[in-house]
């Protein structure tokens, strides 16, 4: 038996006032989900660079720029 079928059977055994409370609760849950979806849609996407800006340059050592370190890039893509 599915969750909906079980809930429907149990709801039918309740008095009318309690059935209305169940319906009100379901509508409350739906409004919460709708609000969460709106909040998620309002978040503007940003680039990885913008998200990690605070970490740029925080590592000591290593090559300064891999794009110009020809020795590091030697053989790249041949394996």
N, C-alpha and C positions, 0 to 999 in steps of 0.2 A: 504494500500500500504506500502511495506517495505521501509526501509531507502535506501537500494541499488537500488530499483526500482525508488524511487523519485530522488535520486542522478543521476541515469542514464538518466532519462528524462530531468532533468535540464542541465546535461552535454551536451546532444545532441543539445540543443538549443544554446550552446555557439559556437563562431567561433573556428576554428581548433587550433589557437595559445593558446586560453584560455583553451581548452581541454587538451593541452599538459601541461599547468601550473597546472591544476588539477591533472593530472597523476604524475607530478613531486612532487607535495605536498603529494600525497598518498605514493609515494616511500620514501619520507623524513620521514613521520610518521612511515612507516615500519622499516626503518633503526634505528630510535630512539627506537622503541620497541625491536628490536634485540639487540641493545646496552645495554638496561636495563636488558634484560634476561642474557646477558653475564656477566654483573656486579653482578647480583644476584647469578649466578652459581659460581663466583669466591670467594664469601664469604665462608670462612671455618667455619664449625659448631664448636661451643665450648660448653663445659659442663656448666651447671647452676652454678656450683662452681666457674669456671673460670670467668664467667660473673659477679658474685656477690662477687668476692674476696674482693673488696674494702669495702664491708659492713660486712665482717666477724669480729665478736667480737665487733661490735659497740653498742650493746644493753647492758645496765647495768642491773643487777638483773636477776632473773630467774635462773633455774638450769643450771649448766655448761654444762652438757651432758645428754640428755634425755635417752640415751641408758644405762646409769649406774644408773639412778635414779629409783630404783625399786618401790618406793612408787608411783611415777607418772605413771608408766607403769602398776600398779596393776589393773586387770580387763579389760585390753585392749583386744579387740576382742571377749568379751563375750556378748556384747550388740547387 
